[in-house]
Amino acid sequence: MNAAAPGPLSGVVIADFGRVLAAPYATMLLADLGADVIKVERPGSGDDTRAWGPPRAHDESTYFLSVNRNKRSLAIDLGTEKGRRDAHELVRRADVLFENFRPGTMGRHGLSYEEAAALNPGIVYCSVTGFGAGEGAALPGYDLLLQAVGGLMSVTGPAPGQPVKTGVALVDVLTGLHAAVGVLAALRHRDVTGEGQHVEVNLLSTLLSSMVNQAGGYTLAGRIPGILGNRHPSIAPYEVYRAADRPLVVAVGNDRQFLALCRGLGAEELADDARFASNQDRVAHVDALAEELSARLVLRPAAEWFDLLTPLGVPCGPVNDLAGAFDLAERLGLSPRVTPADSDPDDPLCLVANPIGLSRTPPRYERRPPRLGEHTDDLRRWLEN
C-alpha cells in the first residue's frame, strides 16, 4: 500500500444500495481504488450477508467481510420520510449509485434512475438485475438459478447427465466485474460531456458473454456443447490426471508443449504416434491419449511432476485446496493477503488482496468492512450541512 498516493478514483462518491454479492463486489473494487463508498443498509439487519454463516471471524460473517472493505455504513430506513430525505440528499451529492434490487423497487422510494437523474443530472446510475428490466424483471436472480438456466451447468460436471454448480457464486462475481467496467466507462463519458447515464448489467447476459468459446461455438457454428468433465472441447491433453498421491492438471496448449511433455515423461514415442501428431489428432483420440498419459503420471507424486515438467515448459500443477493456493501465491511474491490500516493490531483482519496492480496509484486498504450503521451519525451531519 502506497499511503502517499491518492487512489485513481479519489473524490468519486458512490451511493451503494447494493447487497449480497454482485454489486458489493463491484463497489469494493472501486473503493480499493479510492472511491468513497457509502453503503446504505437497513437498520437492525443490514446487508443480508451479515447473517450468512458459518464461517465467522471477529464475530462477523466472513461472507460479508469478504466484499465490503473500504466502505462506510449508513443505516437508514427507506420506508420512512426521514430515510428517504437522507437517501435523496445522498443521491444529490453522489457521482455514482449502485443498486441490485428487483426492477421497480428503487422507484417505490423515489429513487428510480429517472428520479435520481432529476436530482443529479450527472449521476452514473448502475442497476444490476438477474434477467434485465423487461420480460425477466419478475424473475429472482440467484446465482445457482442463473448457472442452471444460463447454460453453465450444462457444460460443468463430472460426466454427461451430472451437472454441478461452480464452487463459488461465479456469475455474481463476473457481473460485479462487468458492472465496475460499465461504471468506469460512464464516468469517463461524464468527464468529457458532463452527462450521467444509466448503466445496466444482468446476470444472464453476463453469463452468456462469459461463456466465450462455448457460447461462440453455438452462435457461430450451431454447436451445443455438453459436459466434458475436466476435459476441454478443443485442446488435448487438457484435463486432470491421477498422480501417485493426488490429482494433477496437465494443460498442454500446443504441439511444442506436447513434445516437451512426452520427453519429460520419457515417452518420446507418443510424440511420433500418428494419433497424437497434432492437437486436432489428440482431440480426436483423447481417450487413447488419456490412457497412455495416465499410465505414466500415476508413477510419481504430483509435486515431483510439477518440479520436473514445469522447467520444460509444460503447464501443469497439483489440484490445491485454498491453503495450497494461498501458499503458492505467497511463494511467488504475489502478496494475496492484506490487512486494512484501521484493523486492531492485536487481532488483525486478514482479507484477500485486490488483484489489480497499478504502478502509480495502487489499491489502498484503509478501512475494515464497516459494522452496521457505524458511520451513520457522521454521514447524517454531512448530509445536513
Secondary structure, 3 states (H helix, E strand, C coil): CCCCCCCCCCCCEEEECCCCCHHHHHHHHHHHCCCEEEEEECCCCCCHHHHCCCCEECCEEHHHHHCCCCEEEEECCCCCHHHHHHHHHHHHHCCEEEECCCCCCHHHHCCCHHHHHHHCCCCEEEEEECCCCCCCCCCCCCHHHHHHHCCCHHHCCCCCCCCCCCCCCHHHHHHHHHHHHHHHHHHHHHHHHCCCEEEEEEHHHHHHHHCHHHHHHHHHHCCCCCCCCCCCCCCCCEEEEECCCCEEEEECCCHHHHHHHHHHCCCHHHHHCHHHCCHHHHHHCHHHHHHHHHHHHCCCCHHHHHHHHHHHCCCEEECCCHHHHHHHHHHCCCCCEECCCCCCCCCCCCEECCCCCCCCCCCCCCCCCCCCCCCHHHHHHHHHC
